[in-house]
Amino acid sequence: MQSGRIENFKDLSQFRDLKDFNNHFEQWMTDLKDQFTKSETIALKRLVRFSAKIPGVCNAKIQTIVSATHQHSEMGGISRSTFERMLRKAKKFGLIHVIHTQSQNGRQAHSIYVFQKYPTKQDASSILNDAADAESIEVPNKKPSKNETINLKK
């Protein structure tokens, strides 16, 4: 897909108007707010603000959004890695679909972030179950016993 002005991506919006988009986003956040850290929530809400011209569609560069969090936040901004971590989580839950674009010379350009409608009750419960399963995975914490030694010289 070619990069371009936000007006070129109207057909990607799944919402009638901004109010419809905000309602769906609030439903998502009711279910998923515990899945995002404080910084990731700041990143997500800033992305939502950039998705207002065409409801649910944003074509701003990551750096533009990250810079906006630094300029408009009393508590400080977020890092690029925090924004990317938020995107991975949002994609995993089905909240956002990311479309990568190319410039006219074939190089990678900005991405387009498309918010998805809140799913039906049946779909939403499966998303929440997947989120709970992801949280319950425990990584074993192996500590060396007294009899084991760590040999650093080889």
C-alpha positions in Angstrom: 0.0 0.0 0.0 1.3 3.5 -0.9 1.8 6.0 1.8 -0.1 9.3 1.6 -2.5 11.7 3.2 -4.9 10.5 5.9 -7.9 11.3 3.7 -6.7 8.4 1.4 -7.4 5.9 4.1 -11.0 6.7 4.9 -12.2 3.3 3.6 -10.1 1.6 6.4 -12.3 3.2 9.2 -14.8 0.8 10.7 -16.7 3.5 12.6 -19.5 5.8 11.6 -18.2 8.8 13.5 -15.9 9.9 16.3 -18.5 9.1 19.0 -18.9 5.6 17.7 -15.1 5.1 17.8 -14.8 6.5 21.3 -17.6 4.1 22.5 -15.8 1.1 21.1 -12.5 2.2 22.5 -14.0 2.6 26.0 -15.4 -0.9 25.8 -12.0 -2.2 24.8 -10.4 -0.4 27.7 -12.9 -1.7 30.2 -11.7 -5.2 29.4 -8.0 -4.6 28.7 -6.9 -1.7 31.0 -5.2 -4.2 33.4 -3.2 -5.6 30.5 -1.3 -2.4 29.8 1.2 -0.6 32.0 0.8 3.0 32.8 3.3 4.1 30.1 1.7 1.8 27.5 -1.7 3.3 28.4 -0.3 6.8 27.8 1.0 5.6 24.4 -2.4 4.0 23.5 -4.4 7.1 24.5 -2.0 9.4 22.5 -2.5 7.1 19.5 -6.3 7.4 19.9 -6.0 11.2 19.9 -4.1 11.0 16.6 -6.9 8.8 15.2 -9.6 11.4 15.4 -9.6 13.0 11.9 -10.6 9.7 10.3 -12.2 7.8 13.3 -10.1 4.8 14.2 -7.3 5.4 11.6 -3.9 7.0 12.2 -1.0 7.4 9.8 1.4 9.4 12.1 4.9 8.2 12.4 5.9 6.5 15.7 8.4 9.3 16.5 5.6 11.9 16.0 3.4 10.2 18.5 6.2 9.6 21.0 7.3 13.3 20.7 3.7 14.4 21.4 3.7 12.5 24.7 6.8 14.4 25.8 5.2 17.8 24.8 1.8 17.3 26.3 2.4 15.2 29.4 3.0 16.6 32.9 4.5 13.3 34.0 7.0 13.0 31.1 6.8 11.1 27.9 7.3 7.6 26.8 10.1 5.8 24.9 9.8 4.4 21.4 10.2 0.9 22.8 7.3 1.5 25.2 5.2 2.5 22.2 6.2 -0.6 20.2 5.5 -2.8 23.2 2.0 -1.3 23.5 1.5 -2.0 19.8 2.5 -5.7 20.2 0.0 -6.1 23.0 -2.8 -4.2 21.2 -2.3 -6.4 18.1 -2.3 -9.5 20.2 -5.6 -8.6 21.7 -7.1 -7.6 18.3 -7.5 -3.9 19.2 -5.3 -2.6 16.4 -4.4 -3.7 12.9 -1.1 -2.3 11.5 -0.7 -1.8 7.8 2.9 -1.0 6.6 3.1 1.4 3.6 5.8 2.1 1.0 7.0 5.4 -0.4 7.0 6.0 -4.2 10.5 4.7 -4.5 9.7 1.4 -2.8 11.1 2.1 0.6 9.3 1.5 3.8 7.2 4.5 4.9 5.0 5.2 7.9 2.5 2.6 9.2 -1.2 3.0 9.3 -2.9 2.0 12.6 -6.5 0.9 12.3 -8.5 0.4 15.4 -10.9 -2.5 15.3 -14.5 -2.6 16.6 -15.2 -4.1 19.9 -16.1 -7.8 19.3 -19.3 -9.6 20.2 -19.6 -11.0 23.7 -18.5 -14.4 22.6 -15.3 -13.1 20.9 -14.6 -10.8 23.8 -14.6 -13.6 26.3 -12.1 -15.6 24.3 -9.8 -12.5 24.1 -9.9 -12.1 27.8 -9.2 -15.8 28.4 -6.2 -15.6 26.1 -5.0 -12.5 28.1 -5.4 -14.5 31.4 -3.5 -17.4 29.9 -0.6 -15.1 28.9 -0.5 -13.7 32.4 -0.5 -17.1 34.1 2.6 -18.4 32.3 5.4 -18.7 34.9 9.0 -18.8 34.1 10.9 -21.1 36.5 13.5 -19.3 38.6 16.4 -21.6 38.7 19.0 -20.7 41.4 22.2 -22.6 41.7 22.2 -25.0 44.7 24.9 -24.9 47.3 26.6 -27.9 45.6 26.6 -26.3 42.2 29.4 -23.8 41.3 29.6 -21.5 38.5 32.8 -21.8 36.6 33.6 -18.5 35.0 37.1 -19.5 33.9 37.3 -21.9 31.0 
